[in-house]
Amino acid sequence: MQLSEDIKPLHHLLEASKFMVSDEIREKFQQNLKRFMIPKGRVLVDLGQVSPSLYFIEKGVMRTYYLRGSEDITSLLVSEGDIVCIAESFLLQKLSNEVLETLEDTTVYALSYDSYRKLVEEDAYMGKLAVKLLEQHLINFTDKVKVFKYLSVEERIAHYISQPSSLFRRIPDHYIATYLGTTPATFSRCLKTVPFEKSRP
């Protein structure tokens, strides 16, 4: 199955920002990005909160998850070069039904909702850039749907760990298992049949 190229949006955004026509907008964009380090295990958005910012990940790993009964199900795994928020909560400024947390000590650039709206509304270039990022997000989401629709659990696991963006070895297997729609026990069993280097760093 042919999937789209794995693209890290932050790299494209920072590269594109070099070519902003307006020096004023470029400076405003950089001034609105707040860089800070978030410790491992910190919840940035909890259930029932409004997602306040876009986070551009410089280093580290984050995930989003939702609850199904007493079990948490990982819905997104992101790392260096990715942009993350609880999309529906951030864009509509409504209460979140998912949680955003760090899985490693993570360094981010944060852009608040108000700053994001002002930038995309005041500058046509930034507006087009936001559309491009949303288009790429949609493509990535469509690819994940294809993986779930056409691949068996074993094939999903093999596909995931072969990707350059795979967080296999960096985070606990049970997060990856729920992200791929399977159980930790099945994930562990399937790993035995997947051709890869099994030793942990």
C-alpha positions in Angstrom: 0.0 0.0 0.0 1.4 3.4 -1.0 1.3 6.0 1.7 2.3 9.6 1.5 5.8 10.8 2.3 6.5 11.2 6.0 6.8 15.0 6.5 7.7 16.8 9.6 5.6 20.0 9.6 7.7 22.1 11.9 10.7 21.7 9.6 8.7 23.0 6.7 7.2 25.8 8.8 10.6 27.1 10.0 12.0 26.8 6.5 9.0 28.6 5.0 9.2 31.4 7.6 12.5 32.4 6.1 10.7 33.5 3.0 7.9 35.5 4.6 7.5 38.7 2.5 6.9 40.9 5.4 9.7 41.4 7.9 7.1 42.6 10.4 5.1 39.4 10.2 8.2 37.3 10.4 9.3 39.1 13.6 5.8 38.9 15.0 5.7 35.2 14.4 9.0 34.6 16.1 8.0 36.9 19.0 4.8 34.9 19.6 6.6 31.6 19.9 7.4 30.9 23.5 10.2 28.2 24.0 10.2 26.1 27.2 10.9 22.6 28.5 8.1 20.4 29.8 9.0 17.5 32.2 8.1 14.0 31.3 4.6 13.0 32.5 3.2 16.5 32.4 -0.4 17.0 31.2 -0.8 20.1 29.0 -4.5 19.6 28.2 -6.8 17.6 30.4 -10.3 16.3 29.9 -12.8 19.2 30.1 -10.1 21.9 29.5 -9.7 24.1 26.4 -6.5 23.4 24.4 -4.8 26.8 24.7 -1.8 26.5 22.3 -0.2 24.9 19.4 3.0 23.1 20.4 5.9 22.9 18.0 8.1 20.1 19.2 11.8 20.8 19.1 12.8 17.7 21.1 10.9 15.0 22.9 7.7 12.9 22.6 4.1 13.7 23.4 0.8 11.8 22.9 -2.9 12.4 23.0 -5.3 9.9 24.4 -9.0 9.4 25.3 -10.7 7.2 27.8 -12.7 4.1 27.0 -14.1 3.0 30.4 -11.1 2.8 32.7 -8.6 2.3 29.7 -6.8 5.1 28.0 -6.4 4.7 24.2 -3.6 6.5 22.5 -4.9 8.5 19.5 -1.7 10.3 18.5 2.0 10.0 18.9 4.3 12.9 18.0 8.0 13.8 18.4 10.7 16.1 17.0 9.5 18.3 14.1 5.8 17.7 14.8 3.1 20.2 15.6 0.5 19.1 18.2 -2.7 20.3 20.0 -6.1 18.9 20.7 -7.3 20.0 17.2 -11.1 20.3 17.8 -10.6 22.0 21.2 -8.0 24.4 19.9 -9.6 25.4 16.6 -13.1 25.7 18.1 -12.0 26.7 21.6 -14.3 24.1 23.1 -13.8 21.7 26.0 -11.5 18.8 25.2 -12.5 15.1 25.3 -8.8 14.1 25.0 -5.7 14.5 27.0 -2.3 15.8 25.8 0.8 14.7 27.8 4.5 14.4 27.5 6.2 11.0 27.4 9.7 12.4 27.6 11.3 15.7 28.8 10.1 17.8 25.9 11.2 21.2 24.5 8.6 23.1 22.6 7.7 26.4 21.0 4.1 27.3 22.0 1.8 29.6 20.0 -1.3 30.7 21.8 -4.7 30.5 20.1 -5.1 34.3 20.1 -1.7 34.7 18.5 -2.4 32.0 15.9 -5.7 33.7 14.9 -4.1 37.1 14.6 -1.2 35.8 12.4 -3.4 33.8 10.0 -6.0 36.7 9.7 -3.5 39.5 9.3 -1.1 38.0 6.8 -2.1 36.2 3.7 1.1 34.2 3.6 0.6 32.9 7.1 -3.0 32.0 6.2 -1.8 30.0 3.2 0.8 28.3 5.4 -1.8 27.3 7.9 -3.9 25.8 5.1 -0.9 23.8 3.9 -0.3 22.4 7.4 -4.0 21.4 7.7 -3.8 19.7 4.3 -0.8 17.7 5.5 -2.6 16.8 8.7 -5.6 15.5 6.7 -3.3 13.5 4.4 -1.6 11.9 7.4 -5.0 11.1 9.0 -6.2 9.5 5.7 -3.1 7.4 5.6 -3.8 6.1 9.2 -7.3 5.2 8.1 -5.9 3.2 5.2 -3.6 1.4 7.6 -6.5 0.4 9.8 -8.8 -0.5 6.9 -6.4 -2.6 4.7 -3.8 -4.0 7.0 -4.0 -6.8 9.6 -2.8 -6.2 13.1 0.5 -7.9 12.3 0.9 -5.8 9.2 0.1 -2.6 11.1 2.8 -3.3 13.6 5.3 -4.1 10.9 4.4 -1.0 8.9 4.6 1.3 12.0 8.0 0.2 13.3 9.5 0.5 9.8 8.6 4.2 9.6 11.3 6.9 10.1 8.9 8.6 12.6 8.3 5.4 14.6 8.7 5.9 18.4 9.3 2.2 18.9 12.0 1.8 21.5 11.5 5.3 22.9 8.1 4.8 24.7 6.3 1.9 26.4 4.9 -0.7 24.0 1.4 -0.5 25.5 1.0 3.1 24.2 1.9 1.9 20.7 -0.4 -1.1 21.0 -3.5 1.0 21.7 -2.5 3.5 19.0 -2.4 0.6 16.5 -5.8 -0.7 17.8 -4.5 -3.8 19.5 -3.6 -5.1 23.0 -0.2 -5.1 24.6 -0.2 -8.9 24.7 -0.9 -9.1 20.9 1.6 -6.4 20.2 4.3 -8.3 22.1 3.4 -11.6 20.4 3.4 -10.0 16.9 6.9 -8.4 17.5 8.4 -11.9 17.5 7.4 -12.4 13.9 8.5 -9.0 12.6 11.9 -8.7 11.1 13.8 -6.0 13.0 16.6 -5.5 15.4 14.9 -6.4 18.8 17.5 -5.2 21.2 16.7 -2.1 23.1 19.2 0.8 23.2 
